[in-house]
Amino acid sequence: MDNSKPICVIGAGFMGTVIATIYARHGYAVRLHDVSAEALASYTQRAAPIAESLADAGHSVADILGRVTAVPDLATAVDGVCLAHEVAQEDLAVKQALFERLDRLCGPEVVLGTNTSSFRLTHLCERVQHRERVIGIHYITPAHIIRAVELIVADFTAPQTLAWAQDFLASIDHVGVVCRESPGFLVNRMQLALLAEIHRIVDEGLATPEDIDAAIRLSLGPRWALWGALLCEDLVVNKRTALAVFDYMREQTGVDYYASTPTLREMIARGEQGASTGKGWYEWQAPYPDTVRERDSQLKTMLEWLHMHDPVARIGVRHKPNKTP
């Protein structure tokens, strides 16, 4: 992708520092803007550890940090950029005022991105005229290591804006995962749903934190890391079984959250059981026995690595005393 035009990162806090350094590592000239002169002055010091982790034979720490220029004046910072990426404090009024200014300062060809982790684009852009070029570009901490980036679109986001953002993320070795604007977007909505259930399990005394984490690290975690949730479902359970479990959970708990979805029932009606039938959430081309062999080989390798390296022990945490469930 053409990186001849600079990028403006607006906000020199923790996330803005990381994002600006990522862009610089991939050859972009970055203008870093913040209303705080102190934040701009301390960028190099705070960004050094990030740059060190990104440096390689072709990109020294000095080269990376040297591509980032602190620009106190916003109009100067966004002049001639291809992307103005807002990473300001998570305050709706602050972001609304900022996007109103950016809309006036930037030509309609400039993409306006936001790293908001909670606000709808619709609310951010209430006073924006050229809303078609606004898109959420939400990084997940630690952003210089986690490659997935949420690309949040509203009804008014133009298809070409989304296409540009996808190409741009590919140019910095990240992957855009697209989600329509909604509370929690994609990652937090899934993550918080699981954490909310885990917190309830602890409160109900059903299992200790250590056993819950061990169950995730040695079962759900490796499978999801390899394949994701829906592809994993295709690989390990047929849809009729999934439906039966959902129905039983709904009956036993009385919680509507466990009610099966129309999409799942429609798949079953079409005979789409997953990898075993060649079609589920995905279409499977290899014969099912070959798919099973490859699945097992991948999972065995992942679990052997976890056993050999014991990441939890290396972090150095100790179990708190807990009552046996």
Sequence and secondary structure as in RCSB ss.txt:
>XXXX:A:sequence
MDNSKPICVIGAGFMGTVIATIYARHGYAVRLHDVSAEALASYTQRAAPIAESLADAGHSVADILGRVTAVPDLA
TAVDGVCLAHEVAQEDLAVKQALFERLDRLCGPEVVLGTNTSSFRLTHLCERVQHRERVIGIHYITPAHIIRAVE
LIVADFTAPQTLAWAQDFLASIDHVGVVCRESPGFLVNRMQLALLAEIHRIVDEGLATPEDIDAAIRLSLGPRWA
LWGALLCEDLVVNKRTALAVFDYMREQTGVDYYASTPTLREMIARGEQGASTGKGWYEWQAPYPDTVRERDSQLK
TMLEWLHMHDPVARIGVRHKPNKTP
>XXXX:A:secstr
    S EEEE  SHHHHHHHHHHHHTT  EEEE S HHHHHTHHHHHHHHHHHH BTTB HHHHHHTEEE S HH
HHTTT SEEEE   S HHHHHHHHHHHHHHS TTSEEEE  SS  HHHHTTT S GGGEEEEEE SSTTT  EEE
EEE TTS HHHHHHHHHHHHHTT EEEEEES TTTTHHHHHHHHHHHHHHHHHTTSS HHHHHHHIIIIIHHHHH
HH HHHHHHHH  HHHHHHHHHHHHHHH  GGG   HHHHHHHHTT  BGGGTBSSSB  S HHHHHHHHHHHHH
HHHHHHHHH HHHHHT         
